Amino acid sequence: MDGANLFQLGIGLETGAQAEDTPAIDVMRDDRDDHFIREEGRVFAGRHLIIEVVNGHGLDDEARIQQAFRDCVDTCGATLLHIHTHKFSPQGVSGVAVLAESHISVHTWPEIGYGAFDVFMCGDARPWLAVDVLKQAFATRDVRVRELYRGEGLVTETAAA
């Protein structure tokens, strides 16, 4: 995603500008710049994987989690904008990697070897590649995944015509 910009809070608040004020685009054009995914006649904003790491190791290690985020970003072909993590006492880590393509987030319960990850990516990024990265990063074979197609059905080929 070249030339990605971060959303700046407050833009348009002074003028009341809304998304409806922007000109409509043909969302089915191949040369569009919205990063929606077009696949097998469907249009959706991105893939959102709900990933559960079970019997994982190192889920209390903030640096290890940050490295897992970086490895996911690199492997999936995403663009990292920022990582923020927080270590809890006596255990547990929450964190987010903000991506140009969306985000990766986690909350861990190391006392039971559990990590709840979200990997949401739009555009050309490949979030399914994060599954093997997380298996390796937390030394487990038990990783459970559910996939959501975010924004599916909001834009259709007939509505775009």
Backbone as ProteinMPNN parsed JSONL, in Angstrom:
{"seq_chain_A": "MDGANLFQLGIGLETGAQAEDTPAIDVMRDDRDDHFIREEGRVFAGRHLIIEVVNGHGLDDEARIQQAFRDCVDTCGATLLHIHTHKFSPQGVSGVAVLAESHISVHTWPEIGYGAFDVFMCGDARPWLAVDVLKQAFATRDVRVRELYRGEGLVTETAAA", "coords_chain_A": {"N_chain_A": [[0.86, -1.159, 0.0], [1.163, 1.773, -1.159], [2.093, 5.115, -0.293], [0.508, 5.407, 1.966], [-1.635, 6.923, 4.344], [-2.042, 8.048, 7.673], [-5.086, 8.167, 9.489], [-6.325, 11.188, 10.665], [-7.51, 12.346, 13.621], [-10.294, 14.475, 14.055], [-10.343, 15.769, 11.61], [-12.38, 17.515, 9.412], [-14.237, 18.097, 11.34], [-14.629, 20.783, 12.002], [-15.912, 21.801, 9.778], [-17.975, 20.11, 9.358], [-17.785, 18.212, 7.436], [-18.494, 15.212, 5.767], [-18.293, 11.685, 4.935], [-20.136, 11.326, 2.899], [-19.888, 13.59, 1.423], [-17.879, 13.228, -0.36], [-16.988, 12.492, -3.747], [-18.694, 9.868, -5.514], [-17.24, 6.716, -6.414], [-16.57, 4.287, -8.928], [-16.633, 1.273, -7.657], [-15.905, -1.132, -8.743], [-14.011, -0.8, -10.64], [-10.839, -1.592, -12.042], [-8.696, 0.114, -11.661], [-9.084, 1.49, -9.323], [-8.473, 3.024, -6.081], [-9.031, 2.028, -3.513], [-8.452, -0.213, -2.055], [-10.128, -2.335, -1.488], [-11.053, -5.782, -1.612], [-11.512, -7.803, -4.405], [-12.983, -10.68, -5.319], [-13.847, -13.631, -6.828], [-16.378, -12.612, -7.685], [-17.189, -11.296, -5.407], [-17.048, -8.464, -3.211], [-15.137, -7.063, -0.71], [-13.98, -5.484, 2.327], [-11.749, -6.473, 3.704], [-9.825, -9.291, 4.971], [-10.448, -10.722, 8.078], [-8.949, -12.346, 10.533], [-9.598, -14.358, 13.27], [-7.62, -15.488, 15.6], [-6.642, -18.067, 17.659], [-4.219, -18.876, 19.84], [-3.197, -21.741, 21.353], [-1.967, -23.521, 24.139], [0.439, -22.184, 24.011], [3.805, -20.842, 24.225], [5.814, -18.387, 25.847], [4.093, -16.258, 25.929], [4.0, -14.251, 27.747], [5.986, -12.58, 27.267], [6.87, -9.574, 26.331], [8.652, -8.486, 24.399], [8.946, -10.663, 22.688], [6.364, -10.912, 21.663], [6.142, -8.462, 20.309], [8.087, -8.922, 18.34], [6.9, -11.071, 17.039], [4.685, -9.749, 15.945], [6.072, -8.069, 14.102], [7.218, -10.029, 12.456], [4.92, -11.237, 11.414], [3.864, -9.064, 9.954], [5.918, -8.663, 8.01], [5.947, -11.192, 6.712], [3.336, -11.398, 5.76], [3.207, -9.38, 3.946], [2.513, -6.785, 4.602], [2.26, -3.334, 5.803], [3.913, -1.848, 8.341], [2.966, 0.539, 10.709], [2.944, 1.29, 13.419], [3.71, -0.034, 16.651], [2.277, -0.926, 19.717], [2.499, -2.087, 22.96], [1.472, -3.534, 26.115], [2.487, -4.638, 29.233], [1.116, -6.619, 31.702], [0.702, -6.981, 35.285], [0.261, -9.611, 37.452], [0.843, -11.123, 35.145], [0.554, -11.369, 31.545], [-0.085, -9.818, 28.38], [-1.096, -7.133, 26.363], [-1.586, -5.872, 23.104], [-1.084, -3.956, 20.065], [-0.508, -3.832, 16.611], [-0.424, -1.35, 14.407], [-1.365, -1.098, 11.133], [-0.863, -0.07, 7.718], [-2.652, -1.438, 6.248], [-4.564, -2.241, 8.089], [-4.763, -3.851, 11.086], [-3.043, -5.751, 13.674], [-3.807, -7.441, 16.588], [-3.567, -8.36, 20.105], [-4.307, -10.192, 23.088], [-3.106, -11.725, 25.938], [-3.137, -14.703, 27.976], [-0.965, -15.955, 29.685], [-0.724, -17.756, 31.799], [-2.327, -19.865, 31.2], [-1.461, -20.536, 28.739], [-2.615, -19.225, 26.538], [-3.374, -17.151, 23.772], [-5.118, -14.516, 22.333], [-5.507, -13.477, 19.224], [-6.057, -10.994, 16.726], [-6.057, -10.597, 13.298], [-6.299, -8.387, 10.875], [-6.53, -7.47, 7.615], [-6.457, -5.538, 4.651], [-6.526, -5.005, 1.077], [-3.684, -6.101, -0.803], [-2.348, -7.619, 1.07], [-1.604, -10.689, 2.835], [-3.157, -12.235, 5.131], [-3.49, -14.886, 6.084], [-0.997, -16.038, 6.128], [0.042, -15.333, 8.534], [-0.668, -17.234, 10.399], [1.085, -19.513, 10.498], [3.367, -18.143, 11.272], [2.701, -17.335, 13.877], [2.352, -19.83, 15.1], [4.991, -20.772, 15.09], [6.289, -18.69, 16.508], [5.24, -18.924, 19.074], [5.631, -21.498, 19.747], [3.78, -23.716, 19.304], [1.459, -26.144, 18.072], [-1.176, -25.956, 18.086], [-3.301, -23.938, 16.884], [-6.066, -22.059, 16.325], [-8.411, -20.945, 13.944], [-10.692, -18.51, 12.745], [-12.364, -17.019, 10.044], [-13.387, -13.876, 8.839], [-15.096, -11.942, 6.422], [-14.717, -8.785, 6.143], [-16.98, -6.145, 5.717], [-18.309, -7.397, 3.674], [-20.857, -7.68, 1.252], [-21.707, -5.078, 1.514], [-20.967, -3.591, -0.64], [-21.779, -4.267, -3.882], [-21.508, -5.83, -7.137], [-23.717, -5.15, -8.729], [-24.737, -2.925, -7.389], [-22.644, -1.22, -7.743], [-22.679, -0.671, -10.399]], "CA_chain_A": [[0.0, 0.0, 0.0], [2.059, 2.918, -1.272], [1.569, 6.426, 0.043], [-0.537, 5.276, 2.986], [-1.711, 8.023, 5.301], [-2.768, 7.781, 8.907], [-6.278, 8.965, 9.734], [-6.079, 12.203, 11.676], [-8.734, 12.687, 14.337], [-10.706, 15.865, 14.017], [-10.476, 16.308, 10.256], [-13.752, 17.699, 8.987], [-15.142, 18.432, 12.435], [-14.95, 22.203, 11.976], [-16.787, 22.102, 8.647], [-19.057, 19.142, 9.274], [-17.586, 17.376, 6.256], [-18.791, 13.801, 5.98], [-17.914, 10.803, 3.833], [-21.095, 11.507, 1.822], [-19.495, 14.755, 0.649], [-16.867, 12.858, -1.335], [-17.626, 11.974, -4.954], [-18.79, 8.412, -5.619], [-16.35, 6.097, -7.389], [-16.991, 2.961, -9.378], [-15.822, 0.383, -6.827], [-15.515, -2.331, -9.479], [-12.922, -0.469, -11.572], [-9.547, -2.19, -11.709], [-7.708, 1.138, -11.327], [-9.492, 2.198, -8.113], [-7.438, 3.111, -5.048], [-9.705, 1.874, -2.233], [-7.863, -1.394, -1.422], [-11.093, -3.405, -1.285], [-10.677, -7.031, -2.27], [-12.486, -8.324, -5.349], [-12.621, -12.085, -5.438], [-14.946, -14.529, -7.193], [-17.621, -11.873, -7.742], [-17.473, -10.637, -4.129], [-16.245, -7.289, -2.868], [-15.114, -6.898, 0.74], [-12.934, -4.575, 2.787], [-10.538, -7.208, 4.059], [-9.948, -10.533, 5.729], [-10.208, -10.564, 9.509], [-8.741, -13.656, 11.135], [-9.64, -14.491, 14.72], [-6.642, -16.562, 15.786], [-6.446, -18.463, 19.045], [-3.007, -19.65, 20.127], [-3.493, -22.608, 22.489], [-0.753, -24.198, 24.615], [1.578, -21.413, 23.537], [4.905, -20.527, 25.138], [6.356, -17.046, 25.649], [2.998, -15.297, 25.791], [4.175, -13.198, 28.744], [7.216, -11.907, 26.852], [6.49, -8.426, 25.518], [9.553, -8.375, 23.243], [8.632, -11.778, 21.79], [5.108, -10.556, 21.003], [6.453, -7.402, 19.341], [8.791, -9.548, 17.222], [5.89, -11.849, 16.302], [3.97, -8.76, 15.13], [6.944, -7.682, 12.978], [7.35, -11.177, 11.557], [3.639, -11.35, 10.708], [3.791, -7.968, 8.995], [6.837, -8.953, 6.909], [5.527, -12.402, 6.006], [2.037, -11.164, 5.118], [3.331, -8.327, 2.945], [1.804, -5.593, 5.094], [3.07, -2.144, 6.083], [3.834, -1.503, 9.759], [2.982, 1.959, 11.057], [3.234, 1.501, 14.836], [3.412, -1.116, 17.594], [2.154, -0.548, 21.119], [2.163, -3.211, 23.83], [1.422, -3.25, 27.545], [2.71, -5.811, 30.081], [0.343, -6.578, 32.934], [1.276, -7.642, 36.455], [1.474, -10.418, 37.435], [1.177, -11.664, 33.832], [-0.311, -11.019, 30.417], [0.325, -8.726, 27.498], [-2.018, -6.677, 25.323], [-0.854, -5.063, 22.147], [-1.606, -3.745, 18.718], [0.351, -3.337, 15.538], [-1.242, -0.584, 13.478], [-0.855, -1.313, 9.779], [-1.53, 0.683, 6.653], [-3.722, -2.324, 5.788], [-5.476, -2.338, 9.229], [-4.116, -4.054, 12.384], [-2.897, -7.03, 14.36], [-3.915, -7.174, 18.021], [-3.468, -9.546, 20.957], [-4.377, -10.189, 24.543], [-2.632, -13.055, 26.324], [-3.297, -15.311, 29.289], [0.154, -16.897, 29.681], [-0.875, -18.768, 32.834], [-2.965, -21.041, 30.592], [-0.893, -20.726, 27.403], [-3.591, -18.774, 25.549], [-3.264, -15.828, 23.178], [-6.223, -14.163, 21.432], [-4.986, -12.572, 18.198], [-6.852, -10.562, 15.575], [-5.246, -10.153, 12.168], [-7.219, -7.814, 9.906], [-5.764, -6.839, 6.547], [-7.124, -5.295, 3.385], [-5.617, -4.882, -0.057], [-2.933, -7.268, -1.279], [-1.716, -8.35, 2.176], [-2.042, -12.083, 2.934], [-3.211, -12.494, 6.571], [-3.399, -16.311, 6.432], [0.405, -16.387, 6.365], [0.343, -15.057, 9.945], [-0.964, -18.409, 11.225], [2.326, -20.265, 10.716], [4.279, -17.278, 12.027], [2.31, -17.398, 15.289], [2.668, -21.191, 15.564], [6.435, -20.826, 15.349], [6.679, -17.702, 17.525], [4.802, -19.331, 20.409], [5.987, -22.915, 19.89], [2.608, -24.572, 19.454], [0.814, -26.627, 16.847], [-2.611, -25.759, 18.29], [-3.724, -22.587, 16.547], [-7.426, -22.163, 15.785], [-8.66, -19.742, 13.142], [-11.969, -18.201, 12.099], [-12.178, -15.941, 9.068], [-14.513, -12.998, 8.509], [-14.89, -11.045, 5.294], [-15.227, -7.514, 6.642], [-17.629, -5.303, 4.719], [-18.906, -8.187, 2.592], [-22.263, -7.389, 1.002], [-21.985, -3.645, 1.54], [-20.769, -3.139, -2.007], [-21.963, -5.371, -4.82], [-21.287, -5.462, -8.53], [-24.909, -4.487, -9.258], [-24.829, -1.592, -6.781], [-21.558, -0.402, -8.267], [-22.924, -0.38, -11.833]], "C_chain_A": [[0.906, 1.221, 0.0], [1.355, 4.205, -0.894], [0.46, 6.386, 1.085], [-0.465, 6.445, 3.96], [-2.464, 7.575, 6.533], [-3.983, 8.694, 8.992], [-5.963, 9.947, 10.849], [-7.402, 12.579, 12.32], [-9.028, 14.17, 14.226], [-10.849, 16.446, 12.626], [-11.944, 16.391, 9.908], [-14.701, 18.108, 10.103], [-15.56, 19.898, 12.4], [-15.978, 22.512, 10.901], [-17.986, 21.173, 8.569], [-18.945, 18.231, 8.068], [-17.795, 15.908, 6.606], [-18.353, 12.999, 4.766], [-18.85, 10.986, 2.64], [-20.72, 12.681, 0.923], [-18.46, 14.421, -0.417], [-17.542, 12.271, -2.557], [-17.613, 10.447, -4.973], [-17.797, 7.903, -6.666], [-16.936, 4.748, -7.774], [-16.094, 1.946, -8.678], [-15.396, -0.891, -7.548], [-14.405, -2.055, -10.489], [-11.627, -1.11, -11.113], [-8.53, -1.157, -11.245], [-8.09, 1.948, -10.087], [-8.389, 2.129, -7.065], [-8.062, 2.953, -3.659], [-9.211, 0.669, -1.437], [-8.888, -2.427, -0.977], [-10.614, -4.627, -2.047], [-11.826, -7.455, -3.165], [-12.081, -9.748, -5.65], [-13.87, -12.908, -5.733], [-16.3, -13.825, -7.138], [-18.014, -11.175, -6.448], [-16.56, -9.429, -3.982], [-16.304, -7.159, -1.354], [-13.893, -6.094, 1.146], [-11.641, -5.307, 3.117], [-10.857, -8.489, 4.796], [-9.591, -10.259, 7.182], [-10.131, -11.966, 10.097], [-8.782, -13.527, 12.653], [-8.783, -15.715, 15.009], [-6.445, -16.818, 17.269], [-5.214, -19.358, 19.134], [-3.271, -20.41, 21.418], [-2.23, -23.386, 22.844], [0.511, -23.522, 24.099], [2.586, -21.141, 24.644], [5.426, -19.123, 24.819], [5.299, -15.965, 25.528], [3.019, -14.203, 26.86], [5.377, -12.316, 28.405], [6.868, -10.805, 25.844], [7.35, -8.299, 24.26], [9.261, -9.472, 22.214], [7.344, -11.488, 21.006], [5.342, -9.465, 19.962], [7.17, -7.977, 18.118], [7.832, -10.392, 16.386], [5.054, -10.92, 15.42], [4.799, -8.398, 13.898], [7.071, -8.81, 11.965], [6.064, -11.406, 10.77], [3.535, -10.297, 9.613], [4.663, -8.271, 7.779], [6.344, -10.118, 6.061], [4.244, -12.175, 5.215], [2.095, -10.086, 4.031], [2.579, -7.066, 3.315], [2.803, -4.468, 5.379], [2.86, -1.737, 7.536], [3.919, 0.007, 9.943], [3.416, 2.174, 12.498], [2.91, 0.239, 15.626], [3.306, -0.511, 18.981], [1.745, -1.78, 21.912], [2.159, -2.755, 25.281], [1.546, -4.565, 28.295], [1.942, -5.62, 31.374], [1.087, -7.288, 34.056], [0.145, -8.358, 37.175], [1.806, -11.026, 36.075], [0.174, -11.181, 32.801], [0.209, -9.821, 29.655], [-0.847, -8.412, 26.574], [-1.209, -5.832, 24.363], [-1.557, -4.941, 20.822], [-0.471, -3.303, 17.808], [-0.589, -2.649, 14.557], [-0.581, -0.691, 12.105], [-1.528, -0.353, 8.804], [-2.731, -0.108, 6.162], [-4.751, -2.637, 6.872], [-4.711, -2.596, 10.513], [-3.906, -5.536, 12.706], [-3.008, -6.688, 15.845], [-3.85, -8.482, 18.797], [-3.796, -9.205, 22.396], [-4.02, -11.598, 24.974], [-2.984, -13.408, 27.764], [-2.206, -16.37, 29.396], [0.016, -18.008, 30.713], [-1.6, -20.009, 32.316], [-2.493, -21.271, 29.156], [-1.781, -20.251, 26.268], [-3.31, -17.348, 25.082], [-4.383, -15.611, 22.185], [-5.733, -13.083, 20.47], [-6.076, -12.222, 17.195], [-5.861, -10.127, 14.507], [-6.226, -9.694, 11.094], [-6.396, -7.061, 8.877], [-6.616, -6.678, 5.303], [-6.077, -5.262, 2.276], [-4.938, -6.193, -0.413], [-2.248, -8.058, -0.174], [-2.359, -9.735, 2.307], [-2.067, -12.525, 4.393], [-3.095, -13.966, 6.956], [-1.96, -16.747, 6.681], [0.812, -16.137, 7.816], [0.154, -16.294, 10.824], [0.311, -19.195, 11.521], [3.362, -19.451, 11.482], [3.974, -17.385, 13.525], [2.563, -18.787, 15.879], [4.139, -21.278, 15.959], [6.834, -19.895, 16.493], [6.348, -18.172, 18.93], [4.852, -20.847, 20.609], [4.779, -23.809, 20.188], [2.123, -25.024, 18.087], [-0.686, -26.345, 16.903], [-2.97, -24.28, 18.106], [-5.049, -22.707, 15.804], [-7.805, -20.84, 15.119], [-10.108, -19.699, 12.652], [-11.739, -17.006, 11.195], [-13.485, -15.197, 8.839], [-14.128, -12.178, 7.283], [-15.531, -9.715, 5.673], [-15.804, -6.686, 5.49], [-18.275, -6.065, 3.583], [-20.391, -7.861, 2.478], [-22.61, -5.913, 1.033], [-21.87, -3.035, 0.15], [-20.921, -4.362, -2.893], [-21.705, -4.89, -6.232], [-22.497, -4.714, -9.088], [-25.068, -3.087, -8.681], [-23.768, -0.662, -7.335], [-21.797, 0.033, -9.704], [-23.706, 0.904, -12.026]], "O_chain_A": [[1.365, 1.652, 1.057], [0.161, 4.367, -1.146], [-0.428, 7.239, 1.084], [0.615, 6.894, 4.345], [-3.42, 6.805, 6.439], [-3.915, 9.862, 8.609], [-5.391, 9.565, 11.87], [-8.309, 13.072, 11.65], [-8.129, 15.007, 14.295], [-11.427, 17.522, 12.472], [-12.679, 15.421, 10.095], [-15.857, 18.435, 9.836], [-16.701, 20.229, 12.725], [-16.826, 23.386, 11.086], [-18.914, 21.42, 7.798], [-19.906, 17.548, 7.713], [-17.317, 15.434, 7.636], [-18.077, 13.557, 3.704], [-18.427, 10.826, 1.495], [-21.183, 12.761, -0.215], [-18.188, 15.245, -1.291], [-18.573, 11.612, -2.426], [-16.662, 9.813, -4.515], [-17.543, 8.567, -7.671], [-17.706, 4.153, -7.021], [-14.934, 1.774, -9.053], [-14.598, -1.659, -7.01], [-13.909, -2.983, -11.127], [-11.352, -1.164, -9.914], [-7.598, -1.495, -10.516], [-7.485, 2.987, -9.824], [-7.49, 1.292, -7.143], [-7.675, 3.657, -2.726], [-9.527, 0.547, -0.254], [-8.569, -3.305, -0.176], [-9.858, -4.513, -3.012], [-12.98, -7.468, -2.739], [-10.993, -10.007, -6.164], [-14.836, -12.877, -4.971], [-17.263, -14.376, -6.607], [-19.06, -10.528, -6.39], [-15.465, -9.374, -4.541], [-17.389, -7.146, -0.773], [-12.904, -6.025, 0.417], [-10.554, -4.804, 2.835], [-11.996, -8.739, 5.19], [-8.566, -9.644, 7.48], [-11.13, -12.683, 10.149], [-8.09, -12.695, 13.24], [-9.172, -16.842, 14.701], [-6.124, -15.91, 18.035], [-5.18, -20.453, 18.574], [-3.537, -19.806, 22.457], [-1.51, -23.853, 21.961], [1.508, -24.174, 23.792], [2.266, -21.201, 25.832], [5.471, -18.723, 23.656], [5.593, -14.863, 25.067], [2.152, -13.329, 26.874], [5.736, -11.418, 29.167], [6.609, -11.072, 24.671], [6.83, -8.033, 23.176], [9.325, -9.228, 21.009], [7.259, -11.792, 19.816], [4.803, -9.533, 18.858], [6.896, -7.57, 16.99], [7.941, -10.425, 15.16], [4.747, -11.26, 14.277], [4.289, -8.418, 12.777], [7.037, -8.575, 10.757], [6.114, -11.735, 9.585], [3.161, -10.602, 8.481], [4.205, -8.151, 6.643], [6.327, -10.036, 4.833], [4.089, -12.708, 4.116], [1.134, -9.905, 3.282], [2.068, -6.36, 2.446], [4.013, -4.628, 5.22], [1.764, -1.329, 7.92], [4.813, 0.666, 9.413], [4.159, 3.11, 12.792], [1.955, -0.471, 15.313], [4.133, 0.31, 19.379], [0.762, -2.442, 21.579], [2.754, -1.737, 25.634], [0.797, -5.505, 28.029], [2.086, -4.607, 32.058], [1.986, -8.092, 33.81], [-0.865, -7.723, 37.479], [2.953, -11.417, 35.858], [-0.894, -10.663, 33.127], [0.855, -8.933, 30.212], [-1.507, -9.318, 26.067], [-0.261, -5.155, 24.761], [-2.477, -5.69, 20.495], [0.396, -2.515, 18.187], [-1.446, -3.292, 13.952], [0.607, -0.408, 11.946], [-2.64, 0.115, 9.051], [-3.718, 0.473, 5.711], [-5.757, -3.274, 6.56], [-4.059, -1.682, 11.017], [-4.502, -6.426, 12.1], [-2.371, -5.743, 16.309], [-4.048, -9.563, 18.242], [-3.59, -8.082, 22.854], [-4.563, -12.566, 24.443], [-3.109, -12.546, 28.634], [-2.48, -17.557, 29.218], [0.575, -19.089, 30.531], [-1.506, -21.081, 32.914], [-3.055, -22.101, 28.441], [-1.725, -20.792, 25.164], [-3.043, -16.457, 25.888], [-4.584, -16.43, 21.288], [-5.566, -11.925, 20.852], [-6.915, -13.057, 16.859], [-4.93, -9.373, 14.788], [-6.905, -10.514, 10.476], [-5.658, -6.135, 9.211], [-7.394, -7.562, 4.944], [-4.888, -5.468, 2.522], [-5.543, -7.262, -0.332], [-1.621, -9.079, -0.457], [-3.517, -9.926, 1.934], [-1.104, -13.131, 4.862], [-2.64, -14.268, 8.059], [-1.731, -17.734, 7.381], [1.819, -16.675, 8.277], [0.762, -16.386, 11.89], [0.587, -19.508, 12.679], [4.146, -20.005, 12.253], [4.888, -17.511, 14.34], [2.949, -18.901, 17.042], [4.482, -21.791, 17.024], [7.63, -20.274, 17.352], [7.073, -17.866, 19.877], [4.212, -21.399, 21.504], [4.754, -24.547, 21.173], [2.354, -24.358, 17.077], [-1.386, -26.476, 15.899], [-2.942, -23.492, 19.051], [-5.136, -23.378, 14.776], [-7.553, -19.762, 15.657], [-10.667, -20.702, 12.209], [-11.0, -16.086, 11.546], [-14.544, -15.802, 8.668], [-12.976, -11.772, 7.13], [-16.742, -9.541, 5.54], [-15.187, -6.551, 4.433], [-18.745, -5.457, 2.621], [-21.095, -7.775, 3.484], [-23.704, -5.531, 0.618], [-22.58, -2.089, -0.191], [-20.262, -5.379, -2.675], [-21.685, -3.688, -6.495], [-22.333, -3.751, -9.837], [-25.481, -2.165, -9.385], [-23.968, 0.551, -7.391], [-21.189, 0.994, -10.175], [-23.992, 1.288, -13.16]]}, "name": "protein", "num_of_chains": 1, "seq": "MDGANLFQLGIGLETGAQAEDTPAIDVMRDDRDDHFIREEGRVFAGRHLIIEVVNGHGLDDEARIQQAFRDCVDTCGATLLHIHTHKFSPQGVSGVAVLAESHISVHTWPEIGYGAFDVFMCGDARPWLAVDVLKQAFATRDVRVRELYRGEGLVTETAAA"}
